Amino acid sequence: MAFTALAACEKDPAGDNGTEQDGDGNTLEVGVDLGLTVRWADHNVGATAPEEAGNLYGWGETHTKDDYCWDKYSWATNMMMTKYNTSSGYGSVIDNKTTLESADDVATVEMGEQWRMPTKEDFAELISGCTWTWVDEGTKKGYTITSKVNSNSIFLPAAGMQNGKQPQDVGTSGLYWSSTLDTGSPNSAARILFYSNNLIFTGSDSRYYGASIRAVAVKKGSGTAQSQ
């Protein structure tokens, strides 16, 4: 399946960034094929190169901020959730939405409709289907992630995170949002987190945190569309 999808796309020899034609004949970048369910963008949202940190976003927000806290989070009032909530213990608005809508998905908003934020399942597949190698070369710090299927790779920079007014752990860790709500604690959302060269895991964190976004593109014919 992975090799068929790769052969159907043109290759950018510099970054193995695949392209496809849309219905109007426009060329669309659709990311790096790692032989997984989705293709991965080669840079973070807000960046122009793989090693650049890009922007940090609260979960479900499409704008950057100076202060990442509950008081300034778009989908909460007095720490009670106003959207994406599955429990009365976390707010009176219970919409049972567990995946970000396209309008609240910064990958879609900033990069186009062929892109979305990864789900927690996409992150789990990225961990199990690839080899992660820590890179510490001058200002380039993060993980080169190499497919076990076809040896293609992407780089995730250690862009840190933000809780409050100052970024934290830049160069030593990375916090990347998925589009998936933590239904057990809907004031949190699923993410992937890594620390330097010795710890990589999925879990969840408070939705107001500022975290990085690495977009994915659904492969044609996969039947996996963005939740509305």
Helices and strands as residue ranges (DSSP letters): H 2-7, E 17-21, E 27-32, E 38-40, G 70-72, E 76-77, E 80-81, G 88-90, G 102-104, H 106-111, E 115-116, H 120-128, E 130-137, E 140-147, E 153-157, E 161-162, E 167-168, E 173-181, E 188-195, E 199-206, E 216-218
